[in-house]
Amino acid sequence: MALHLFDKWRAQSPYYNESHDEWAMTVRKFVEKEVNPYINQWEDDEEVPRELSVKAAEVGIIQLGFPEEYGGISEGVDAFHGIVAANELAQSGSSGLTAALFMHGVALVPIMKFGSEEMKRRIAPDVLAGRKLMAICLTEPSGGSDLAAIQTRAEKRGNKWILNGSKTFISNGMRADYYTVCARTGGPGPDGLSLFLVEKGMPGFTQTKLKKMGWHCSDTATLYFDDVELPAENLLGPENMGFLATVKNLNNERAGLAAGACAYARCAVEEAYDWACQRETFGKPLIKNQVIRHKFAEMMRQIAASQALADQMVWAMMHDKLDFAMLSLSKVQATRTLENVARECAQILGGACFIRGCKIERIYRDVRPHAIGGGSEEVMLDFAARHMGFA
């Protein structure tokens, strides 16, 4: 029994209109045809086939929000079209799928803003057509959420940059063709960071695949840079000014993670409801038990509150009214909601949720990347507290 909970949410929200509804149906058909029949195999293979990005581009999923002159789709779309796409892709129950398809959403942005015209025309069309993949490279073995402590270093020698260091937990780390890398070019702290474009196959650049608890169909890697020579034009933006660009990118990522957490929570509720209607215990369907119905009501309360805040943050970003503290709290709110909902839905399924293949099993073990990625809960709460004056 399909609930399509996000359809109901859009119908009563001021942020969504008929264009978003039509887009939802387009992406839903794509997911039903190109994703759902194969997602279990991709989870086992620990990789999404590259051709899926091409197929996603054919229906317009990859290009949203990027300039049309480079193959993007910008006219008549807004950030909420991206939220809609994320919700429909969440019906696979695999948030690793989103990571595999959309890393260019943060990795390509610095190239579009700071890259030369030649670089943009060489890279963007292939990426937006799904033919090339990207990765954003921030986290290091020594730390993640504290970007100001990045140790990977780039030194200028003549007309080249020499890059040394390593990055880890990098989504698309093995498959990507282009890597947007944050490295230290100046002194300690946030004022000494710059962004660079690194391309697969450059001498001295190697990768090692990582095994993970969740996000199985999204490849993740540790990257090594040993005297990698970069042309001067591969510096993205002014030297030592990469921190602000990175933080702005992270704001987009945090908003997406909050909305995505709500989407996967709804997916878990929908699968748990189907199970509760079919599963009989002590002579009656599970859904007829008051304690089960109350679980569903409580989960929907949490999801509605989290989605309302997430939508408000997206609107604020669109209108240059973003409160960075509230965005941080929105991410924490949504990821904690996802964690609680995944647990409760697993309880409803009982032993069935412990077997690979059901959506809730995937969603439950995929919780941690949502809570940690883009800034851990602890860092987000402390950031919000300080910016709200509680310091």
C-alpha positions, 0 to 999 in steps of 0.5 A: 500500500503506497502512502507517498507521504511526501506527496501529502506534505507538498500538497499543504506546503507553501514552498511547492507547486505544480512544477514540483509535483510534475518533477516528482512524477518524472523522478519517481518513474526513473527510480521505479525503472532504473533503480529499484530493480537493481539496488540490492545488487548494487549494494552487494557489488558496493558500487553504482554503475557509471551509466546510471549517472548518464541515465539520470542526466537524460531525465534532468536529475544531474543538471539541476541548478547549474548554468544552461550554457554548460549543460545545466538546467536553471530556468524554471527550477529552484532548490525545492526541485532538488529536495523533490528529487532527493525524496524520490531517490530515497524510495530506494532506501539507499542513501549511498545512491544519493552520494554516488550520484550527487557529489558534483553538487558540491565538488563542481561549484568551485569550478563554476565560480572560480575556474577559467572559461576553458576549465569550465567548458572542458569539465562541466558539460561531461559532468552534467551529462553524467559522463564524468564523476566528481568528489569533494576532498576535505576530511583528513586522517587527522580530522574532519569537521575542523576544517581550519586544521587541514594539513594537506599542503600545496607549495608553489614552485615556479608556475606549478603547485606541488600537493602533498598529504592525504584525504579520507572518507571521500565519497566517489573517491575511487570512481571520480574523474575530477577532485576538488581538494582543499589544501593549506597554502599559507599559515595555520588556521582558516586563512591559509587554505585554498582549493585545487582541481586534481584529476585522476591519473596525475602522477603521485595521486593514488587511492585506496578503497575503504570498507564501510558499515553503511552506504555500501553502493557508494564507493569511499576511499582514502586519497594520497598526494605525493608531490602531485604537480598541478598547473597554476590554473588548477588553483580555484579562486584566490590563494588562501581564500578557500575556507569561505568558499568551502564553508558556503559549500558546506551550507548547501551540503548541510541543507541537503543532508537535513532534507535527505534525512527526512526523506529516508525517514519517510521511506522507512515509515512507508515500508514499516506501515506496509509490513504492519498492515500485512503482518498478523500477530495474535490473530490480528494485523500488527497495525491494529495494536494501539502501541504500533499506531502510536509509534507511527504518529510519533514518527510523523510528528518528528518528521513533520517538524524536521521537514518544516525546519529544513524547508525553511532553511532552503527558502532562507538560502534562496533569499539570502536570509540564512541563519547559519546557527539554525541551519546547523540545528536543522541538520541535527534535528533531521538526523536525530529524527532519522536515527529514531525513526529507523530504530522504531521502524526496525522494531516494527519489522522485528527480526525481518529488519535484520536480514539484508535486502529490506529498505529499513535494514539499509536505512538503519545502517546508513544513519551514521553518515548523515549524522557525521557528514557535513559536520558532526552533531557535536560540532553543529551544536557547539557552532549553533550555541556560540553563534546564538550567544550561548558562549 
